[in-house]
Amino acid sequence: MSNISVLEEIVELLECYANDVKDKYVKCAFQANLIKYRKELETEYNKNALAVVEHKIAHLVRKLK
């Protein structure tokens, strides 16, 4: 399993549970973790996109040599 798929599952679970929680302090903790994991997920998406671009550039450079 990749980091992206694990983070997607964590975000989905936190979203489900955050809606069911009634205590405001626990809800705040869920929301804080949700924000944290969404940010990590966004970072992983960006790293993945950058890796794809780097791979394509390296491939083009090899073809030009």
C-alpha positions in Angstrom: 0.0 0.0 0.0 1.3 3.4 -0.9 1.4 6.4 1.4 -1.3 8.1 -0.6 -3.8 5.3 -0.3 -3.1 5.0 3.5 -3.6 8.7 4.0 -6.8 8.7 1.9 -8.2 6.0 4.1 -7.2 7.9 7.3 -8.9 11.0 6.0 -12.1 9.1 5.0 -12.3 7.5 8.5 -11.7 10.8 10.3 -14.3 12.5 8.2 -16.9 9.8 9.1 -16.1 9.7 12.8 -15.8 13.5 13.1 -19.5 13.9 12.1 -20.6 11.4 14.7 -18.8 12.9 17.7 -20.9 15.1 20.0 -18.3 16.3 22.5 -16.8 19.5 21.3 -13.3 18.8 22.6 -13.1 15.4 20.9 -14.6 16.9 17.8 -11.9 19.6 17.8 -9.2 16.9 18.1 -10.7 15.0 15.2 -10.8 18.2 13.1 -7.2 19.0 14.0 -6.1 15.5 12.9 -8.2 15.7 9.8 -6.5 19.0 8.8 -3.1 17.5 9.5 -3.7 14.4 7.4 -5.3 16.3 4.6 -2.1 18.5 4.4 0.1 15.4 4.4 -2.1 13.9 1.6 -1.7 17.1 -0.4 2.0 16.9 0.1 2.2 13.3 -1.1 0.1 14.2 -4.2 2.6 17.0 -4.9 5.6 14.8 -4.4 4.1 12.2 -6.7 3.4 14.7 -9.4 6.9 16.1 -9.1 8.3 12.5 -9.4 6.4 11.9 -12.6 7.6 15.1 -14.1 11.2 14.3 -13.1 10.9 10.8 -14.6 9.6 12.2 -17.9 12.4 14.8 -18.1 15.0 12.2 -17.4 13.5 10.0 -20.1 13.6 12.8 -22.6 17.2 13.6 -21.8 18.2 10.0 -22.3 16.4 10.0 -25.7 18.3 13.1 -26.8 21.7 11.7 -25.9 
